[in-house]
C-alpha cells in the first residue's frame, strides 16, 4: 500500500472519531481488525497510528492498544509545537513568536479590564501575591510568573486561550528558563505585574494595555541582550 492509502485511512478514522463512531477514551480496534477493514498491511496501519497519534487523535503506549482522543486546542498546539520549535533557532523567529504573544496579551488585558468578574480578580490577586512571595526564590518566581500570565488567558473564558498560553510557555521555555535571574530582576517583574493588576482592578483597559506592553517590551530586551546580543532584531 502506498502513502496515499495511509492518508485515506487516516482521514476515515479521523471522521469516525469526530462523529463519535470511535468513542473517546476507548481503545482503537486491534491492528488486525483495521488491516481487514481497510485491506491494508500491518506496516500501513502502524503508519496510520503514528500519524493519528502525532495529530492528537490517539494516545499511544507500548504494548497497549491506542486510546481514542478528540483533539482540542491543547492537542492542536502540542502538535504544532514539534514544527515551531525547529523555527526558533534565530532571534528573528523567536522575536516574531514573542510578538504574537504580545498581541494576544494586549487583547486579553483589555478584555480583563472590562469584563473580569470578582472570582477572576481574586484569582489574579492570588497569583500576584504568590509572585511577590517568590521574589527571593528565582525558580519559584519563574513558575509564579507563568501562573500570573496564565490567569490573563483564563479570564477570557475561552478554553482555547489557556492552551495557547501553555504553547507559548513550551515554545519559548528554552530562552526564558535559562535567563539569568536575581531578586532585583524578579522584583522589577513583580512590580510590572502589579501595575497590570492595578489597571485591571481600576477597569482601565488603556492603562492595562500600556502596562502590559511596557512589561513585555522590557522582558524582550532582557532576553535578546542575553541570548541574541549579536543579532537582535
C-alpha positions as CSV (number, residue, x, y, z in Angstrom):
1,X,0.0,0.0,0.0
2,X,1.3,3.5,-0.8
3,X,1.3,6.7,1.2
4,X,-2.0,7.8,-0.3
5,X,-3.7,4.7,1.1
6,X,-2.4,5.6,4.6
7,X,-3.7,9.1,4.2
8,X,-7.1,7.8,3.1
9,X,-7.3,5.6,6.2
10,X,-6.2,8.4,8.4
11,X,-8.9,10.7,7.0
12,X,-11.5,8.0,7.5
13,X,-10.5,7.2,11.1
14,X,-10.4,11.0,11.9
15,X,-14.0,11.3,10.7
16,X,-15.1,8.3,12.7
17,X,-13.5,9.8,15.8
18,X,-15.1,13.3,15.3
19,X,-18.5,11.7,14.6
20,X,-18.3,9.5,17.7
21,X,-18.3,6.2,15.8
22,X,-15.0,5.6,17.6
23,X,-15.6,6.6,21.2
24,X,-13.2,8.9,23.1
25,X,-11.4,7.2,25.9
26,X,-11.9,3.7,24.3
27,X,-9.2,1.6,22.6
28,X,-8.8,1.8,18.9
29,X,-9.8,-1.5,17.2
30,X,-6.9,-4.0,17.1
31,X,-4.4,-3.8,14.3
32,X,-5.6,-7.0,12.7
33,X,-9.2,-5.7,12.6
34,X,-8.1,-2.5,10.9
35,X,-6.0,-4.4,8.4
36,X,-9.1,-6.4,7.5
37,X,-11.4,-3.4,7.4
38,X,-9.2,-1.4,5.2
39,X,-7.4,-4.1,3.2
40,X,-4.1,-2.7,4.3
41,X,-0.8,-4.2,5.5
42,X,0.4,-4.0,9.2
43,X,3.0,-1.5,8.1
44,X,0.4,0.9,6.7
45,X,-1.8,0.5,9.8
46,X,1.1,1.3,12.0
47,X,2.0,4.3,9.9
48,X,-1.6,5.4,10.3
49,X,-1.5,5.0,14.1
50,X,1.7,7.0,14.3
51,X,0.2,9.8,12.2
52,X,-3.0,9.9,14.2
53,X,-1.0,10.0,17.5
54,X,1.0,12.9,16.2
55,X,-2.2,14.8,15.3
56,X,-3.7,14.2,18.8
57,X,-6.4,11.7,17.7
58,X,-4.8,8.8,19.6
59,X,-2.9,8.4,22.8
60,X,-0.4,5.5,22.4
61,X,1.6,3.4,24.9
62,X,3.9,0.5,24.2
63,X,2.2,-2.9,24.3
64,X,-1.3,-1.3,24.7
65,X,-3.9,-0.5,22.0
66,X,-4.0,3.2,21.3
67,X,-6.8,5.2,23.1
68,X,-9.1,7.3,21.0
69,X,-9.0,11.1,21.7
70,X,-11.0,14.0,20.4
71,X,-8.4,16.8,19.8
72,X,-8.9,20.1,21.4
73,X,-7.0,23.3,21.3
74,X,-4.3,21.9,23.6
75,X,-3.6,18.9,21.4
76,X,-3.6,21.1,18.4
77,X,-1.0,23.5,19.9
78,X,1.1,20.5,21.1
79,X,1.1,19.0,17.6
80,X,2.2,22.3,16.1
81,X,5.0,22.6,18.7
82,X,7.0,19.9,17.0
83,X,7.4,22.1,14.0
84,X,7.6,25.5,15.7
85,X,10.5,24.5,18.0
86,X,12.6,24.0,14.9
87,X,11.9,27.5,13.8
88,X,13.2,29.1,17.0
89,X,17.0,28.9,16.3
90,X,17.3,32.6,15.3
91,X,16.4,35.7,17.2
92,X,14.1,36.9,14.3
93,X,11.8,33.8,14.6
94,X,11.8,34.0,18.4
95,X,11.0,37.7,18.2
96,X,8.2,37.1,15.8
97,X,6.6,34.4,18.0
98,X,7.1,36.7,21.0
99,X,5.2,39.5,19.2
100,X,2.3,37.1,18.6
101,X,2.2,36.6,22.4
102,X,2.3,40.3,23.0
103,X,-0.6,40.9,20.6
104,X,-2.6,38.1,22.4
105,X,-2.0,39.5,25.9
106,X,-2.7,43.1,24.8
107,X,-6.2,41.9,23.8
108,X,-6.6,39.8,26.9
109,X,-5.7,42.6,29.4
110,X,-8.1,44.9,27.8
111,X,-10.8,42.2,27.9
112,X,-9.9,41.6,31.6
113,X,-10.1,45.3,32.5
114,X,-13.6,45.5,31.0
115,X,-15.1,42.1,31.9
116,X,-13.2,40.4,34.7
117,X,-15.6,39.0,37.4
118,X,-15.0,39.1,41.1
119,X,-13.7,35.5,41.1
120,X,-11.3,36.4,38.2
121,X,-9.9,39.3,40.2
122,X,-9.5,37.1,43.3
123,X,-7.5,34.5,41.3
124,X,-5.4,37.2,39.7
125,X,-4.7,38.8,43.1
126,X,-3.7,35.4,44.5
127,X,-1.3,34.8,41.5
128,X,0.2,38.3,42.1
129,X,0.6,37.5,45.9
130,X,2.3,34.2,45.1
131,X,4.6,36.1,42.7
132,X,5.6,38.6,45.3
133,X,6.3,35.9,47.9
134,X,8.6,34.1,45.5
135,X,10.9,37.1,44.7
136,X,13.8,35.7,46.6
137,X,13.5,32.2,45.0
138,X,14.1,32.5,41.3
139,X,12.9,29.1,40.3
140,X,9.7,29.6,42.2
141,X,9.4,33.1,40.9
142,X,9.6,31.8,37.3
143,X,6.7,29.4,38.0
144,X,4.6,32.1,39.6
145,X,5.4,34.5,36.8
146,X,4.0,31.9,34.3
147,X,1.0,31.4,36.6
148,X,0.2,35.1,36.7
149,X,0.2,35.5,32.9
150,X,-1.9,32.3,32.6
151,X,-4.7,34.0,34.6
152,X,-5.0,36.6,31.9
153,X,-5.7,33.8,29.4
154,X,-8.2,32.1,31.8
155,X,-10.2,35.3,32.5
156,X,-11.3,35.3,28.8
157,X,-13.5,32.2,29.5
158,X,-12.4,30.8,26.1
159,X,-10.9,27.3,26.5
160,X,-8.6,27.9,23.6
161,X,-6.6,30.7,25.3
162,X,-5.1,28.7,28.2
163,X,-4.0,26.1,25.6
164,X,-2.4,29.0,23.6
165,X,-0.6,30.2,26.8
166,X,0.7,26.7,27.5
167,X,2.0,26.5,24.0
168,X,3.8,29.9,24.3
169,X,5.4,28.7,27.6
170,X,6.6,25.4,26.0
171,X,7.9,27.0,22.8
172,X,9.7,29.9,24.5
173,X,10.9,28.0,27.5
174,X,14.4,27.3,26.2
175,X,15.2,31.0,26.3
176,X,13.1,32.1,29.3
177,X,14.0,29.3,31.6
178,X,17.8,29.9,31.1
179,X,17.8,33.7,31.7
180,X,20.0,34.9,34.5
181,X,17.7,35.8,37.4
182,X,18.2,37.8,40.6
183,X,15.9,39.1,43.3
184,X,16.3,42.6,41.8
185,X,15.2,41.4,38.4
186,X,12.4,39.4,40.0
187,X,11.1,42.5,41.9
188,X,11.1,44.5,38.6
189,X,8.9,41.9,37.0
190,X,6.7,41.7,40.0
191,X,6.1,45.5,40.0
192,X,5.2,45.2,36.3
193,X,2.7,42.5,37.2
194,X,1.3,44.7,40.0
195,X,0.9,47.6,37.5
196,X,-1.1,45.4,35.2
197,X,-3.2,44.1,38.0
198,X,-4.0,47.6,39.4
199,X,-5.0,48.8,35.9
200,X,-7.4,45.8,35.5
201,X,-8.7,46.5,39.0
202,X,-9.3,50.1,38.0
203,X,-11.2,49.0,34.9
204,X,-8.9,50.9,32.7
205,X,-8.2,48.9,29.5
206,X,-5.9,51.6,28.0
207,X,-3.7,51.7,31.2
208,X,-3.7,47.8,31.4
209,X,-2.5,47.6,27.8
210,X,0.1,50.2,28.3
211,X,1.4,48.4,31.5
212,X,1.4,45.1,29.6
213,X,3.4,46.4,26.6
214,X,5.9,48.1,28.9
215,X,6.4,44.8,30.8
216,X,6.8,42.6,27.8
217,X,9.0,45.0,25.8
218,X,11.3,45.2,28.8
219,X,11.3,41.4,29.0
220,X,12.2,41.0,25.4
221,X,15.1,43.5,25.7
222,X,16.4,41.4,28.6
223,X,16.1,38.2,26.7
224,X,17.6,39.5,23.4
225,X,20.5,41.1,25.1
226,X,21.2,37.8,26.9
227,X,20.8,35.3,24.1
228,X,21.0,37.3,20.8
229,X,23.3,40.1,21.5
230,X,24.9,39.9,18.0
231,X,21.7,39.7,16.0
232,X,18.9,41.4,17.9
233,X,16.0,42.5,15.6
